[in-house]
Amino acid sequence: MTGFSGKTVLVTGGASGIGRGIVEAFIEQGARVAFTYASSGAQAAEIVAAHGEAKALALQTDATDENAVAEAVARTNAAFGRIDIAVGNAGGLLKRSKVAECSLQLWNEALAVNLTSAFLLARAVVPQMTEAKSGAIVLMSSLAAHDGGGAGASHYAASKGGVMTFVRALAKEVGPDGVRVNGVAPGLIGTQFHDRFSTAEGRKATVERTPMRREGTPADVAAAVLYLASPAAGFIAGEIIEINGGLGAF
């Protein structure tokens, strides 16, 4: 399949988990994909080895640093000529902490990793997209933006809620220039993220509450991202697709 043949995609946080699923799905659909990673060097190398440098470009980048993000954009343009689609997937839950025990440093780090990273990516690619009068940006929120993410995740939930609001505001700002901005909000997706931050008992209980009675997969998220980035979603902007098997239906 070559649904994105000739297109260039930049994905932040693309070496593992959901991000890797997104990167590989775009490549399978014919796109050239540059992706950033912080510390997953071995996994990044696996992706490049599997698909070749003509299709995959790995960029070790601090997604919270404006100069580093600008450099990643510049290197993508130098390698592939332009950026048609940008996916802001960098982020995560640094650690759980109740509000009364949450340091200002942890709060600020959560905002930086999840919200500021999305802003920096968008700010870096918007100028060339608006000049071209074309482009798609997809940013990663979370079910936690609605349900709070459970005990000790208020800082994470707040940052992901900010992503939702940013998607809607940016979509209105750049829509007149032909750029579409949307987001996705995954629920329980079976990745190393939940291996680290969720207990087996908690995951089982979540599956039991989920109408579809299973965890999601990176492929489930990637399918929604590719849809939002595609011409099939050409009149969709400022929307958030919930990917949670019905758990967050309301």
N, C-alpha and C positions, 0 to 999 in steps of 0.2 A: 504494500500500500504506500502511496506517495502523496497523501493529502496535504503535506506541507513542503513539497518539493520546491527547492529554491528559496525557502524562507530561512531566516536566521533567528534563533531563539537564545536568550540569555536567561539562565535560571540561577538564582542564588540558593545556596544550601543544597546543591544538587548531587552530592556524592553518595548519599545514603538515604535509607528510609523512603519517605514520600518523594523527596526531591529526586532520588535516583529513578524512581518509577516514572516521574515526569520526564526526566532527561531521556531515558531509553524509549519512552513512548513517542516523543517527538522525533527521535532519530529513526525509529521504525517507520514513521510516517514521511520520511524523506527530508527532514529538516537538518540543518547544520546547527549544532548546539554548543554554546559556550556555557560552562557552569562553574560556579564558585564553590569553594569548600574552605573550612577553617583548619581542621586537623585530620580529616579522613583521607590522607594522601594515598594509602594503599588502595582504597576503594575507587578513588578518582582515577588512579592508574589503570585499574581493571576496566573501567568504562572506556578509556581512550584505547587501550589494547584491543578491546572487543570490537570497536567500531572504526578505529583509525583516526588519525589527526585531521583528515579532510572532513570528518563529520563531528568530532568531539574535541573540544578545547577545555582543558582543566585549568582553573585559575585559583591559586591559593589566595584568599582575600578575607580581610576582616570586614564583614558586611555592615558593621556599625561605624566604620571610618570613612568619611566622605572622600578623602583622597584615594583610598584604596578602591572604593567603588567606582570613582571616576576613571581610575586606571584600568579596572576590569572592563568597563564600557569601551574605553579607547582600544584596548587590546582585542576585544571582540570585533570592533569595527575594522581594525587593521587586518585581522585574520580573515574575516568573512564579508567585509564591505559595508555592512549595515546591520541594524537590529530591527526586526519586524515585530517581535514578540518578547516581552519581558515578564518573567514569573518570579515574584518575590516570595520565596519559600524559606529563606533563612529565619531561624528563630528556635524557640524551645522553652521548656520550663527548666530553669537553672537548678532550683531546688524548691521543695515545699517549705513554706513558712507561714505560720499564723500571723495575722496583721499585727498583733501586740508584740510579736517577736521579729517582725520583718524590718531589717535595717533599711535606711534610706539608700544605701549602696545597692542592696539587692533589688529594691524597687526601681531604681534608675537603670540598673543593668537589664531588668526585664523589659522596660520600655525601650531601651536601646536595641536589644536583640530582636524584639518582635515588631515594634512600631517604627522606630527610627530607621531600621534597616529597610523597611518598605518605602519610607519617605525618600531615603537616599537613592534607592534604585530608581524610583519613579522620577525624581528630580533629574537624575543623570540621563535618562532616556527620552524624557518628554520633548526636549528641544528638537532632536532629530526627527521624532515622530510627527510633531506638529508641523515641522517644515515640509515633511513628505506628505502631510495630510492623510496619514495612514499609520495604523499601529494598534496593538492590543497589549494591555497590561493586566495580569491576573495576580492578585495578592492573597496570601494565606492567612485566614482568620481561624476560628475554632468554635466548636460547640461550647467551649468554656465561656465565650463571650455572652452566651445566653444563660447558661446554668451555673456559672461561677467556678466550674472546674473542680469542685470538691474542696475539702479542707486543705488549707495551706496553699491555695493557688490563686488567691485574689490578685496578686501582682501580675500573674500570667493572664488571668481573665480580663483584667483591665486593659492590658496592652493589646490583646486580641480584639477587644471591643473597639479600641481605637483604630485598629485596622479596618473594621467594618465602616466606621464613620469616614475614615480617610478615603476609602473606595468610593463612597457616594459623593463626597465633596469633589474629588478629583475628576470623577466621571462628568460632572456638570461643567467643570472648568475646561477640560480638553475635548469634550465631545464636539463642540463646534468646529474643531480643527481635524476631525476625522479619526480621533483616537478613542478607542473604547477601553474602559476600565471596569473590571469586575473582580469578584473574589470567590473563594471557596472556604467552607467552614467544616472541616472534618470532625467526626466524632471519634469513637474508638477505632483506631486503625492499627492493625497488628504489625508494629515495628519495634525497633530497639528503644524508641522513646518510652513506650509503655512497659517494656521489659524493665526499664530503669525506674520509672516513676509510679507504676501501678502494681498493686499486688495481684497475685493469681486469683484470690477470692474476689477482689474488687472487679477484675475483668470479667469473671464468670457472672457476677451479679449484673453487670452492665449488659452482657449478652442476653441474659434472661429478661431484661427489661426492654430489649431492642425488638421491635416487631419482626424484623427479618432474622432474628436469632443467630447472628454471627457477628464477628468483628469485620471491619472493612479491610481492604488491602490497598497498597500503594496504587495498584492498577485502577481501583475504583476512583481514587482521587484524580489520577492522571487523565482518565477518560473525561471527567468534568472540566479539567483545565484545558484539554485539547478542544473540547466543544466550545468553550468560551473564547478561545483564541482563533477559532475557525470562522470562515464566512457564514456558516450555518447560524451563528449567533450575531450576525451583522447588525441587528437592531436591538441588541441587548447591551445595556450599559448601567452601571451603578447597582448591579445585582449581586447577591451572595447566594451561591448554591450550597445548601446544606447536604453533607454527605455522611449520614449517620444511621442508615437503615430504618429511618422512621422514628428514632429515639427522640429527636428534637422537634417532632411535628407538633405545631400549636397554632 
